Amino acid sequence: EAEEGMEEEGCLTKVTCGANRRLHISWGAGNELHLCDIAPTGVPASSRRKDEGSNLTVVKWGWQSGSERRVCYDCLEPWIEIQKQRTNGLAGEGNWWASVLEYSERVSQVLGRQDDLRVPREVPANEEDMWIAVRRIVWELLEIFYVRPSASLSAQIQDFLGWLQRNSQVVIGLDRKHASDVIPLETMLRGIYECELPEEEEQYWASVELLVLLGFNEAAIDLLGIHSAWTRWQNRDTAVRAQFEILESLITILQKMPRLAGSNSASLGVKVFNNVSDYNLYKSKWSLACRQLLQNEVLWQECSESSARTAKGAKTVLNGLLGQETALRDGTRAWSELLCAQLLHRYPTIESLSELSSLTEYCMERCSKDSEVIVDILLAILNDNVQEVISLSSQTLGPWFMAHAPELILARPGQRELREVLTPIQGRQGNQFEFFVLDFAEALMTNPSMWQTVCEYLAWCPTCGETALQTFLSHLPLTIQDDKAALLAMQIANKHGLPAVAAQISRSVGLHSWSKGQRARALFWLRGHDDVLKVLEATGRQEQEISPGQWEDEEECWKLLELLEDMPDSKKHAVRLKLARSMAEHFLH
């Protein structure tokens, strides 16, 4: 019963059905389909080849791996809490965004959130980790542009720049076709620290330049600190005087590099400005220092004579800091890195989201199809096309994301564009966002171990949830499970205001136990069902007279009904109906 791999695009599996054979198809629980290829009845089983017999194939979609199930479990509590607040009418209050922001941060923590801008995120090691990373990346985008309040557009763009810094390497990892051609940043750095003359390594200055272009100045300074010129200068080697002065000046420039502040308190550097005018004034002086260093021809000539690599590498870094287009394009390897470098060093004071969208499209000439999911959603957000964001997310990010992300989308200022998805679907009661939750619950149903989680998601669907939960609980195969599962199901039913379903569960388990001769267990489950107990006792049968499977014999069941004649007429009819209904429900299981 393993999930079949996809053999063709849009095809879950193929089931062969030969001549004179029948294919029986039936639905399982949720997103589960049973296909039984039935062999011809006229051919003896002994004369068939092994591959000619009947075959059962179980097709599942939306199946969760171990990492996905962990995410589902850990995100359930914050999701329920935000639903409770919405149900209590808090969504209309002015500080509702704070509740959504807390919810968003808790979910993103489960997905592996990391706000540290000193180092980039590493590329996920396997498919499961990549599944989580892609959803975390888009989740953080929605939080930045739809949930997190910003003092200004500049602060919002700085938050987006921080998103690029953290996730540029992960986005590169999505490019499966060209990923092998791009050396991960952590791999580039690993071998450099072990070299005696690191600056002579091919990757040394390329790594320094890339770290600077992406804004990881602390890491770049650390890398510059292992340059052999420092040790040689301390040992009074005057041949490296120019190298020493250039490295010292370069580190000072990196330490004093200005940044605009975002909405959070993450460490961005020594010089952080909330005001764009103050930033521009300081940056003009800082840029002048960069140009003065570049224009010191005597110093660069002396440096070239002792180390041409150091002279060339340091000049390239300074050109990148000054935002020269050639340096930015040559020093980056993908659209995410180029866009990050452009916003940091060339266009730090973009004044509108439309300008940011145009710059993003310009940088995406290096985009590959493997990262289109991130690209398309990002462009839809920047172009303020919320309907496109919902459509693209539902097509590519799966039922878990669509069940949890609507709270972020609904927090977006101005909901006129959301009118369509908030309107009940024609012929049904719930809106599109509610059916995203129902779709996710159906995906979870294929995993028997997650039935309690399914119940919690169904219970909080405002229009369809009660009916869906009642149907789901009523069809759980609890009679063949242990008592703990049945007690949990009853507890869930009572918790969500479904006492009739809880009573049905206990009655079904009790009658099943009685039919198997488990009298003590049956009496436990039939507590409170006095009508059924009176009927069972009225039969006058002792435990030893009840044989296993007796209740499965339809004729025997109706014989038991005839023994009700000794009961008072006032109770006989009602008890007969309830007992017949209980038996019918038992047979349906």
C-alpha positions as a printed Julia matrix, in Angstrom:
589×3 Matrix{Float64}:
   0.0     0.0     0.0
   2.84    2.37   -0.75
   2.14    5.54   -2.62
   3.01    5.12   -6.27
   5.56    7.43   -7.91
   4.53    9.77  -10.67
   5.32    8.22  -14.05
   4.02   11.1   -16.13
   3.2    14.69  -15.36
  -0.26   14.79  -13.78
  -0.41   10.98  -13.44
  -0.19    9.38   -9.99
   0.07    5.79  -11.16
  -0.91    3.36  -13.91
  -2.95    0.23  -13.29
  -2.99   -2.43  -16.0
  -6.34   -4.05  -16.68
  -6.17   -6.78  -19.34
  -8.85   -8.45  -21.45
 -11.65  -10.28  -19.62
 -10.65   -8.61  -16.35
 -12.53   -6.11  -14.23
 -11.27   -2.96  -12.52
 -13.12   -2.14   -9.32
 -12.63    1.42   -8.04
 -13.67    2.71   -4.61
 -12.79    5.66   -2.41
 -10.87    5.22    0.8
 -10.42    7.79    3.56
  -9.78   11.31    2.26
  -7.3    11.45   -0.61
  -7.15    7.7    -1.07
  -8.38    5.6    -3.97
  -8.58    1.8    -4.04
  -8.19    0.1    -7.43
  -8.67   -3.66   -7.6
  -7.75   -5.42  -10.84
  -9.87   -8.59  -10.62
  -8.71  -11.71  -12.48
 -11.23  -13.75  -14.57
 -13.18  -16.19  -12.43
 -13.05  -19.02  -14.99
  -9.29  -19.55  -14.79
  -8.1   -21.81  -11.91
  -5.69  -20.05   -9.56
  -3.19  -22.91   -9.85
  -2.83  -22.38  -13.6
  -2.26  -18.61  -13.44
   1.11  -16.96  -13.48
   1.99  -14.82  -10.49
   1.35  -11.62  -12.42
  -2.06  -12.81  -13.68
  -3.82  -12.81  -10.3
  -5.95  -10.07   -8.83
  -4.06   -6.98   -7.73
  -4.95   -4.22   -5.28
  -3.4    -0.77   -5.69
  -3.9     1.99   -3.13
  -3.26    5.46   -4.57
  -2.67    8.31   -2.12
  -1.92   11.95   -2.76
  -1.06   14.71   -0.36
   0.86   12.07    1.6
   3.03   13.42    4.43
   6.63   12.46    5.08
   8.04   12.38    8.6
   9.14   16.02    8.44
   5.77   17.11    7.07
   3.9    15.31    9.86
   6.12   17.04   12.43
   5.23   20.4    10.9
   1.52   19.49   10.97
   1.62   18.53   14.66
   3.68   21.53   15.77
   1.61   24.1    13.84
  -1.75   22.81   15.09
  -1.72   24.68   18.42
  -0.98   28.19   17.04
  -3.52   27.6    14.26
  -6.25   26.66   16.75
  -5.44   29.68   18.93
  -5.81   32.13   16.04
  -9.11   30.44   15.06
 -10.41   30.84   18.63
  -9.54   34.54   18.57
 -11.29   34.97   15.21
 -14.37   33.11   16.5
 -14.47   35.42   19.54
 -14.71   38.43   17.22
 -11.21   39.8    17.8
 -10.44   39.98   14.06
 -12.23   43.31   13.81
 -10.07   45.05   16.4
  -7.36   47.5    15.45
  -4.49   45.46   16.89
  -5.52   42.23   15.16
  -2.34   42.4    13.11
  -0.35   41.75   16.32
  -2.16   38.45   16.88
  -1.59   37.42   13.28
   2.07   38.42   13.51
   2.52   36.28   16.63
   0.82   33.38   14.83
   3.03   33.88   11.77
   6.21   33.94   13.83
   5.26   30.76   15.71
   4.55   28.88   12.5
   7.73   30.13   10.84
   9.7    29.02   13.91
   8.38   25.51   13.3
   9.49   25.83    9.68
  13.01   26.8    10.78
  12.91   30.59   10.93
  16.26   32.33   11.37
  16.5    36.12   11.54
  20.28   36.25   11.95
  21.65   38.34    9.06
  25.29   37.59    9.8
  25.29   34.31    7.88
  23.15   32.99    4.99
  20.92   29.93    5.28
  22.5    26.72    4.01
  21.01   24.81    1.08
  18.7    22.02    2.36
  20.33   18.6     2.29
  17.35   16.55    1.04
  13.91   16.76   -0.55
  12.03   16.8     2.77
  14.07   19.73    4.06
  13.61   21.53    0.73
   9.83   21.03    1.01
   9.9    22.84    4.34
  12.34   25.52    3.16
  10.25   26.55    0.14
   7.16   26.99    2.29
   9.12   28.92    4.92
  10.48   31.25    2.23
   7.03   32.09    0.85
   5.58   32.31    4.36
   8.17   34.94    5.3
   7.35   36.89    2.13
   3.65   37.01    3.04
   4.54   38.14    6.55
   6.74   40.98    5.28
   4.26   42.41    2.78
   0.87   41.47    4.3
   1.28   41.26    8.08
   4.28   43.08    9.51
   3.61   46.8     9.92
   6.41   49.04    8.7
   7.12   52.62    9.66
   7.83   53.36    5.99
   8.2    51.74    2.58
  11.95   51.96    3.1
  11.71   49.78    6.22
   9.56   47.25    4.36
  12.09   47.03    1.53
  14.87   46.56    4.09
  12.89   43.65    5.55
  12.67   42.21    2.04
  16.41   42.75    1.63
  16.95   40.78    4.83
  14.78   38.01    3.34
  17.05   37.95    0.28
  20.17   37.83    2.42
  18.92   34.89    4.46
  17.45   32.87    1.62
  19.49   33.59   -1.51
  21.45   30.35   -1.16
  18.27   28.3    -0.67
  16.76   29.81   -3.83
  19.91   28.82   -5.72
  19.45   25.29   -4.38
  16.04   25.15   -6.1
  17.79   25.31   -9.46
  18.41   21.6    -9.83
  19.72   21.89  -13.38
  22.48   24.41  -12.57
  22.98   23.71   -8.86
  26.01   21.53   -9.6
  27.67   24.48  -11.4
  27.27   26.79   -8.39
  29.54   26.05   -5.45
  27.66   26.58   -2.16
  29.03   29.49   -0.16
  29.79   27.32    2.86
  31.78   24.96    0.59
  33.74   27.87   -0.85
  34.74   28.99    2.64
  35.51   25.57    4.08
  38.83   24.94    2.37
  40.14   28.51    2.52
  40.75   28.6     6.27
  43.05   25.59    6.07
  45.5    27.16    3.56
  48.85   28.69    4.48
  48.42   31.49    1.91
  44.61   31.76    1.62
  44.72   34.89   -0.57
  46.42   32.87   -3.3
  43.47   30.47   -3.48
  41.17   30.99   -6.44
  38.02   31.13   -4.27
  39.39   33.54   -1.65
  38.65   36.9    -3.24
  35.53   35.56   -4.97
  34.24   34.59   -1.51
  35.15   37.96    0.01
  33.43   39.78   -2.86
  30.28   37.64   -2.66
  30.0    38.09    1.11
  30.33   41.87    0.72
  27.81   42.05   -2.13
  25.29   40.1    -0.04
  25.88   42.29    3.02
  27.64   39.73    5.23
  30.33   42.21    6.22
  31.29   40.48    9.47
  32.02   37.23    7.64
  33.96   39.16    4.97
  36.05   40.94    7.63
  36.75   37.59    9.28
  37.94   36.24    5.94
  40.13   39.29    5.32
  41.63   38.71    8.77
  43.31   35.45    7.7
  45.22   37.15    4.86
  48.92   36.36    5.27
  49.87   40.07    4.98
  48.88   40.62    8.64
  51.38   38.06    9.92
  54.12   39.18    7.55
  53.67   42.84    8.55
  53.9    41.89   12.23
  57.16   40.1    11.36
  58.47   43.4     9.9
  58.18   42.34    6.25
  58.02   45.76    4.56
  57.22   44.19    1.16
  53.58   43.83    2.24
  53.17   47.43    3.42
  50.75   48.31    0.61
  48.72   45.11    1.13
  48.48   45.85    4.85
  47.28   49.44    4.3
  44.69   48.39    1.72
  43.35   45.57    3.91
  43.2    47.87    6.95
  41.36   50.57    4.98
  38.99   48.02    3.45
  38.06   46.59    6.86
  37.41   50.09    8.2
  35.17   50.87    5.21
  33.18   47.65    5.76
  32.79   48.39    9.47
  31.45   51.87    8.75
  29.17   50.87    5.85
  25.72   52.49    6.34
  22.41   50.62    6.27
  18.79   51.67    6.4
  16.81   50.2     9.29
  14.06   47.63    8.8
  11.1    46.93   11.09
  12.93   44.47   13.34
  15.92   44.9    15.6
  18.26   42.52   13.78
  21.9    43.63   13.74
  22.6    45.28   10.41
  25.91   47.01   11.05
  27.49   49.85   12.95
  25.78   52.68   11.04
  22.01   52.15   10.88
  19.68   55.01    9.84
  15.93   55.37   10.19
  15.84   58.52    8.08
  16.63   58.32    4.36
  18.01   61.88    4.24
  20.49   61.18    7.03
  21.43   57.93    5.31
  22.12   59.66    1.99
  24.21   62.37    3.66
  26.37   59.83    5.49
  26.68   57.52    2.48
  27.98   60.31    0.27
  30.9    60.81    2.71
  31.43   57.06    3.02
  31.44   56.6    -0.77
  34.0    59.41   -1.05
  36.33   57.42    1.22
  35.91   54.38   -1.07
  36.77   56.42   -4.18
  39.77   58.05   -2.53
  41.2    54.65   -1.73
  40.61   53.49   -5.32
  42.3    56.6    -6.71
  45.56   56.07   -4.76
  47.48   54.77   -7.79
  50.86   54.62   -6.01
  49.44   52.37   -3.3
  47.79   50.04   -5.81
  50.93   49.83   -7.93
  52.99   48.82   -4.9
  50.34   46.28   -3.92
  50.31   44.76   -7.42
  54.08   44.24   -7.29
  53.81   42.14   -4.1
  50.44   40.44   -4.77
  48.49   41.0    -7.98
  45.62   38.85   -6.68
  45.17   41.06   -3.6
  45.2    44.26   -5.68
  42.68   42.93   -8.16
  40.42   41.39   -5.5
  40.36   44.45   -3.25
  39.59   46.77   -6.2
  36.68   44.53   -7.22
  35.27   44.63   -3.68
  35.47   48.45   -3.61
  33.76   48.7    -7.01
  30.96   46.49   -5.7
  30.57   48.67   -2.61
  30.21   51.7    -4.92
  27.42   49.89   -6.82
  29.13   49.52  -10.19
  26.86   47.39  -12.37
  29.62   45.24  -13.88
  31.0    44.34  -10.46
  27.52   43.42   -9.19
  26.67   41.2   -12.15
  30.07   39.51  -12.32
  30.25   38.91   -8.57
  26.84   37.23   -8.19
  25.65   33.88   -9.5
  21.83   33.97   -9.46
  18.92   36.4    -9.58
  18.46   36.34   -5.79
  22.09   37.34   -5.19
  22.02   40.01   -7.89
  18.79   41.54   -6.56
  20.23   41.56   -3.05
  23.4    43.3    -4.27
  21.4    45.85   -6.3
  19.22   46.8    -3.31
  22.18   46.98   -0.97
  24.74   48.83   -3.05
  23.07   50.46   -6.07
  19.39   51.19   -5.33
  19.07   51.26   -1.52
  16.39   53.99   -1.52
  13.8    52.64   -3.98
  10.62   54.67   -3.53
   7.81   52.32   -4.65
   6.91   48.65   -4.96
   6.49   49.11   -8.72
  10.15   50.16   -8.94
  11.1    47.15   -6.85
   9.06   44.92   -9.16
  10.83   46.31  -12.24
  14.25   45.81  -10.63
  13.29   42.25   -9.67
  12.26   41.42  -13.24
  15.55   42.89  -14.49
  17.54   40.63  -12.16
  15.49   37.58  -13.08
  17.14   37.16  -16.45
  19.15   34.54  -14.59
  16.03   32.82  -13.33
  15.53   29.1   -14.0
  12.26   27.19  -14.19
  13.04   25.31  -10.98
  12.67   28.51   -8.94
   9.62   29.8   -10.82
   7.34   29.08   -7.86
   9.24   31.65   -5.75
   9.64   34.08   -8.66
   5.97   34.11   -9.71
   4.64   34.5    -6.18
   7.15   37.28   -5.44
   6.18   39.22   -8.56
   2.46   38.77   -7.77
   3.06   40.21   -4.27
   5.06   43.16   -5.59
   2.39   43.87   -8.21
  -0.3    43.76   -5.47
  -2.14   40.91   -7.19
  -3.45   38.99   -4.2
  -5.71   36.74   -6.31
  -2.66   35.6    -8.25
  -0.8    34.95   -5.0
  -3.62   32.68   -3.8
  -3.87   30.88   -7.13
  -0.13   30.25   -7.47
   0.21   29.13   -3.86
  -2.67   26.67   -4.13
  -1.19   25.19   -7.32
   2.35   24.74   -6.04
   2.62   24.77   -2.25
   0.16   22.07   -1.3
  -2.77   21.7     1.12
  -0.82   22.33    4.35
   0.29   25.78    3.22
  -3.15   26.76    1.94
  -4.81   25.69    5.19
  -2.53   27.93    7.29
  -1.59   30.89    5.06
  -5.06   32.53    4.68
  -4.67   34.22    8.07
  -1.65   36.08    6.69
  -3.45   36.98    3.45
  -6.52   38.21    5.34
  -4.32   40.51    7.42
  -3.35   42.41    4.28
  -4.59   46.03    4.38
  -7.69   46.45    2.21
  -9.76   43.35    1.5
 -11.66   44.45   -1.59
  -9.57   42.12   -3.75
 -10.44   39.22   -1.41
 -14.18   39.55   -1.95
 -14.26   36.61   -4.36
 -12.52   34.08   -2.09
 -14.52   35.26    0.96
 -17.84   34.72   -0.84
 -19.44   31.31   -0.23
 -18.88   28.91   -3.13
 -21.96   28.47   -5.3
 -23.9    25.39   -4.22
 -21.98   25.17   -0.94
 -21.91   27.02    2.33
 -18.22   27.68    2.96
 -15.84   30.05    1.17
 -12.61   29.15   -0.61
 -10.39   29.56    2.44
 -12.55   27.14    4.43
 -12.34   24.55    1.67
  -8.56   24.84    1.73
  -8.77   23.58    5.32
 -11.13   20.77    4.34
  -8.77   19.8     1.52
  -5.88   19.62    3.98
  -7.95   17.47    6.34
  -8.69   15.06    3.48
  -4.95   14.79    2.78
  -4.33   13.94    6.46
  -7.03   11.24    6.44
  -4.79    8.94    4.38
  -2.57    8.55    7.45
  -4.42    6.6    10.2
  -2.1     7.95   12.92
  -3.29   11.54   12.3
  -7.04   11.06   12.8
  -7.05   13.23   15.96
  -5.35   16.05   14.05
  -7.99   15.72   11.32
 -10.71   16.18   13.93
  -9.18   19.4    15.22
  -8.95   20.96   11.76
 -12.5    19.93   10.84
 -13.9    21.3    14.1
 -12.77   24.85   13.32
 -14.33   25.11    9.87
 -17.09   27.65   10.62
 -19.81   26.44    8.23
 -18.98   22.88    7.18
 -16.91   21.76   10.14
 -19.59   20.34   12.41
 -21.12   18.16    9.7
 -17.72   17.03    8.42
 -16.49   16.18   11.93
 -19.68   14.28   12.72
 -19.35   12.24    9.54
 -15.67   11.55   10.09
 -16.06   10.44   13.72
 -19.05    8.29   12.87
 -17.05    6.33   10.3
 -13.9     5.73   12.34
 -13.21    1.96   12.69
 -13.15    2.24   16.48
 -14.72   -1.16   17.19
 -11.55   -2.89   16.03
  -9.18   -0.55   17.85
  -8.27   -0.32   21.51
 -10.44    1.4    24.08
  -8.08    4.37   24.31
  -8.84    5.41   20.73
 -12.59    5.14   21.33
 -12.35    7.2    24.53
 -10.36    9.88   22.68
 -12.96    9.98   19.91
 -15.75   10.42   22.48
 -13.77   13.13   24.23
 -13.3    15.0    20.94
 -17.0    14.66   20.1
 -18.09   16.02   23.5
 -15.48   18.79   23.36
 -16.92   20.09   20.1
 -20.6    19.81   21.08
 -21.48   16.48   19.46
 -22.89   14.37   22.34
 -25.01   12.29   19.95
 -21.86   11.21   18.09
 -20.17   10.31   21.39
 -23.21    8.24   22.37
 -23.18    6.49   18.99
 -19.5     5.6    19.42
 -20.01    4.1    22.87
 -23.11    2.2    21.71
 -21.31    0.78   18.66
 -18.27   -0.33   20.67
 -20.51   -1.8    23.38
 -22.62   -3.84   20.97
 -19.5    -5.05   19.18
 -18.03   -6.18   22.51
 -21.27   -7.96   23.43
 -21.28   -9.76   20.09
 -17.79  -11.07   20.82
 -18.76  -12.34   24.27
 -16.85   -9.55   26.06
 -19.58   -8.87   28.62
 -17.55   -6.75   31.05
 -16.24   -4.53   28.24
 -19.74   -4.25   26.76
 -21.22   -3.16   30.1
 -18.52   -0.5    30.41
 -19.29    1.0    27.01
 -23.06    0.73   27.35
 -23.19    2.8    30.53
 -25.89    5.39   30.01
 -27.58    3.27   27.32
 -30.18    1.81   29.7
 -32.56    0.96   26.86
 -30.01   -1.27   25.17
 -28.92   -2.86   28.45
 -32.53   -3.7    29.39
 -33.05   -5.39   26.06
 -29.85   -7.4    26.41
 -30.78   -8.45   29.96
 -34.36   -9.21   28.87
 -33.07  -11.93   26.62
 -32.4   -13.93   29.79
 -29.14  -15.21   28.33
 -26.03  -15.71   30.42
 -22.49  -15.02   29.3
 -21.79  -18.66   28.49
 -24.83  -18.89   26.24
 -23.6   -16.1    23.98
 -21.42  -17.36   21.2
 -18.96  -15.16   19.27
 -20.38  -13.72   16.1
 -23.99  -14.14   17.22
 -24.85  -10.54   16.5
 -23.55  -10.97   12.99
 -26.34  -13.47   12.28
 -29.28  -11.43   11.03
 -31.9   -14.14   11.8
 -30.63  -14.49   15.38
 -30.88  -10.74   15.88
 -34.51  -10.7    14.91
 -35.2   -13.66   17.21
 -33.9   -11.57   20.08
 -36.38   -8.85   19.2
 -39.22  -11.31   19.7
 -38.18  -11.72   23.35
 -39.33   -8.19   24.06
 -42.9    -9.36   24.56
 -42.45   -9.51   28.35
 -41.65   -5.81   28.53
 -44.36   -3.2    29.29
 -46.09   -1.9    26.18
 -45.15    1.68   27.04
 -41.44    0.88   26.56
 -41.56   -1.95   24.07
 -41.91    0.11   20.88
 -39.19    2.66   21.72
 -36.74    0.0    22.83
 -37.39   -2.08   19.71
 -36.64    0.87   17.45
 -33.47    1.86   19.27
 -32.17   -1.69   19.35
 -32.9    -2.2    15.65
 -31.13    1.06   14.85
 -28.1     0.04   16.93
 -27.93   -3.31   15.19
 -28.2    -1.7    11.77
 -25.38    0.7    12.57
 -23.31   -2.21   13.82
 -23.83   -4.13   10.59
 -22.81   -1.07    8.54
 -19.42   -1.08   10.28
